[in-house]
Amino acid sequence: MSKHLEKATLRRFHYILLIVLGLGWAFDATCAGLISTTTPLIRSEWNLSAAQMGVLLSCWLIGMLLGGITIGYLADKIGRKGAAIIALLLYSIPTALASLSETPSQLGLLRLIAGIGSSGYMVVASTLLSEYIPARYRGRFVAFLESTWAFGWLLAVYLGRVIAPTYGWRQVFTTAALALIALPPMAYFVPESLRYLWEKGREDEINKVITRFGLTIADVEIAGRREEVRKIGIEELFSRRYRKRTAMLWIHWFCIVLAYWGIFLWLPNILYERGLSLVKTLNYTILITLAQIPGYWSGAILIDKIGRKPILTLYMTLAGVGSILFAMAKSDVEVLIWGGMISFFNLGAWGATYAYTPELYPTRIRGTGAGTANSIGRIGGIIGPYLVGALLDITKGNVYPIFLTFMIVHLISAIAIATLGIETKGKTLEEISE
């Protein structure tokens, strides 16, 4: 089965799969980013300190910690498609309901629940796409899938820019219901993973998927299971074969998640504290966020040309350089330039990360392995927003120690990838897992 999937030529099906999964990914980013654009208004309404706001921002990441593990495991039990749909409902509905929050605790709880769906969706969608795309295109496709995050985050900033100054933060949160638009095309156009079905021995369903979607392996005779189904266990992540990969992924995920959420959840507030108006703050945030798009696309183009390991090492290093330059920025122009540099290279590294992670484990534990790495990263994500808030209170708004920390975190990730990572470019998933 796997050799046919890897030798398949790209067809209309693969592009539709990318678009539909990308739509859900973009709305995931929108739901995550709505609070960033409304942070000054929420702090004002409830009279929150920076540290208190940091705790509130971290609630989404606590949910992501739980979601990566639980929904990744669920994807290995009930299938990728069903888990993806559950995750979409989890990240969208609670976010919309957060508009009704009467206390910070209520808002935090709903954001926590939504965070479970957020990381769960990303784990499952990247795994499902990687299991359908041939090896020579896989990195590029998963990186393009991750690039839709930038468009979703831009939508969140735009909605905040248009709605928040006039109608307040609650009306911004109601727009999370737009994510339900992705549900019908996902139910109709996204099939279950053939690798998952093969691993489970569900041959009748394989034939139905092949026939309905007109895949290039339509003439393959399904003669039985490739191997005996094994019990899924997290302990396999620490077996001799996979423990080095697991260590590298956990370090990298911890660092990249801490840096991303620490920087971009607080970015509008940091700009606002520089004396900019709310409208100008959000305009600057849009400009810096726009740099994510070419960052993603550069990584997507290069990942299958020069490889996952060198791209991740280079991009994390340069994001670290951008962090220290941002810390030393004096003018608004310097803030835009170095903020854009962080945005370009950090998010370019994200695209490669989502392509690289599921490749490093076999089908039977791919969802669990990717989900666990994702969840370990969310520990960093929980720390990041709180750390920034606490340091802002301690330093009275001085961002130098904050972005010095982000430089160090980026460089630790680069070193871990360079020393512990393996190259997977051009290899089948089965070759990598051996």
Secondary structure by P-SEA (a helix, b strand, c coil): caaaaaaccccaaaaaaaaaaaaaaaaaaaaacccccaaaaaaaaacccaaaaaaaaaaaaaaaaaaaaaaaaaaaaccaaaaaaaaaaaaccccccccccccaaaaaaaaaaaaaaaaaaaaaaaaaaaaccccccaaaaaaaaaaaaaaaaaaaaaaaacccccccaaaaaacccccccccccccccccccaaaaaaacaaaaaaaaaaaacccccccccccccccccccccccccccccaaaaaaaaaaaaaaaaaaaacccaaaaaaaaccccaaaaaaaaaaaaaaaaaaaaaaaaacccccaaaaaaaaaaaaaaaaaaaaacccaaaaaaaaaaaaaaaaaaaaaaaaccccccccccaaaaaaaaaaaaaaaaaaaaaaaaaaaaaacccaaaaaaaaaaaaaaaaaaaacccccccccccccccc
